[in-house]
Amino acid sequence: LWLTSELRDGTRLDPELQLTLGADRGLRGYPVNQFTGDRTWVATAEFRWFVADDLFRLLSLGVSGFVDVGATWRGAPDATSDGLRRNVGVGLLLGRKSLSTRNATVRIDLAYALDPVLDRGRWLVSFNPARLEF
């Protein structure tokens, strides 16, 4: 079981340097850079099952189930928050070496946003840095 949490805090950030949350920053059920602010918090719980570790000394394979929770806000923690956002999902982990380390070489995730975003679907597929929405 992997448990992570990250709090980021910025002061007087330029508009192009806002802190963000989305598929690339911990909320895998939401588009890249979906939420911005001076402060962000994200937490993840992920359980991994290793199907084949170092198969034929070429490939390791695993699957995961995860829950991500996060929020962004401006100013004090109780001021102008985008609200708490949550998603759940499953992933496929592929690696050239052992998957017992935190990061797989290739990761494919299917996530479902529990809190809807206007004009966006709730499902998101991510393949390392590339994202597909539907």
C-alpha positions in Angstrom: 0.0 0.0 0.0 1.4 3.4 -1.1 0.3 6.5 0.9 1.5 9.9 -0.2 0.5 13.5 0.6 1.9 16.8 -0.7 1.2 20.4 0.3 2.6 23.1 -2.0 2.5 26.8 -1.0 3.3 29.8 -3.2 3.5 33.5 -2.4 2.6 36.3 -4.9 2.8 34.0 -7.9 2.7 35.4 -11.4 -0.4 34.3 -13.3 1.7 32.0 -15.6 3.3 30.3 -12.6 0.3 29.2 -10.6 0.3 25.9 -8.7 -1.9 23.4 -10.4 -3.7 20.1 -9.8 -4.9 17.6 -12.5 -3.8 14.4 -14.1 -0.2 15.4 -14.2 -0.1 16.6 -10.5 -1.9 13.9 -8.6 -5.6 14.1 -9.5 -5.7 11.4 -12.2 -9.4 11.8 -12.8 -9.2 15.4 -13.9 -7.6 17.1 -17.0 -4.1 18.5 -16.8 -3.9 21.9 -15.0 -7.7 21.7 -14.2 -7.4 23.5 -10.9 -5.0 26.4 -10.0 -4.2 28.5 -7.0 -1.5 29.8 -4.5 -1.7 26.5 -2.5 -2.4 22.9 -3.4 -2.8 19.7 -1.4 -3.1 16.2 -2.8 -3.1 12.8 -1.1 -3.1 9.4 -2.7 -3.7 5.8 -1.5 -2.7 3.1 -3.9 -2.6 -0.6 -3.6 -0.4 -2.5 -6.1 -0.5 -6.2 -7.0 2.6 -7.5 -8.7 1.6 -10.0 -11.4 5.0 -10.8 -12.8 8.2 -9.3 -11.5 11.2 -9.5 -13.9 9.5 -11.8 -16.3 12.1 -13.4 -18.6 14.5 -10.7 -17.2 12.8 -8.3 -19.6 9.6 -7.0 -18.1 7.7 -6.6 -14.9 3.9 -6.3 -14.8 1.6 -5.1 -12.1 -1.9 -3.7 -11.6 -3.1 -1.0 -9.1 -6.2 0.4 -7.5 -6.0 4.0 -6.3 -7.9 6.9 -4.7 -6.7 10.6 -5.1 -8.0 13.5 -3.1 -6.9 17.2 -3.5 -7.8 20.8 -3.4 -6.4 24.2 -4.5 -7.1 27.6 -2.9 -6.0 31.2 -3.0 -5.0 33.2 0.1 -5.9 31.7 3.5 -6.9 28.0 3.5 -10.5 28.9 4.1 -10.7 31.5 1.3 -11.8 30.9 -2.4 -11.2 27.2 -2.5 -12.0 25.1 -5.6 -13.3 22.5 -3.1 -12.1 19.0 -2.4 -11.9 16.9 -5.5 -11.8 13.1 -5.5 -11.2 10.3 -8.0 -10.8 6.5 -8.0 -9.2 4.3 -10.6 -7.2 1.3 -11.7 -3.8 1.2 -13.4 -1.5 -1.1 -15.4 2.2 -0.9 -14.5 4.9 -2.0 -16.9 8.6 -1.8 -16.2 12.0 -2.9 -17.5 13.1 -3.7 -14.0 11.5 -4.6 -10.7 8.2 -2.8 -9.9 8.9 -2.8 -6.2 10.2 0.8 -6.6 7.7 3.7 -6.5 7.7 4.6 -10.3 7.0 2.2 -13.1 8.6 2.8 -16.5 5.2 2.9 -18.2 1.9 3.5 -16.4 -1.6 3.4 -17.9 -4.4 4.6 -15.6 -8.2 4.7 -15.9 -9.7 7.2 -13.4 -13.2 8.3 -12.6 -13.8 11.8 -11.2 -16.2 11.6 -8.3 -16.8 15.4 -8.4 -17.9 16.5 -11.8 -16.3 19.4 -13.7 -18.5 21.5 -16.0 -18.3 20.5 -19.7 -16.0 17.5 -19.0 -16.5 13.8 -18.9 -15.8 12.0 -15.7 -13.5 9.3 -17.2 -9.9 10.0 -18.0 -7.2 7.6 -19.4 -3.6 8.6 -18.8 -0.5 7.0 -20.4 2.6 8.5 -18.7 2.6 12.2 -19.7 0.0 11.8 -22.5 -3.7 12.0 -21.5 -6.9 10.9 -23.3 -10.3 12.2 -22.1 -13.7 10.7 -22.8 
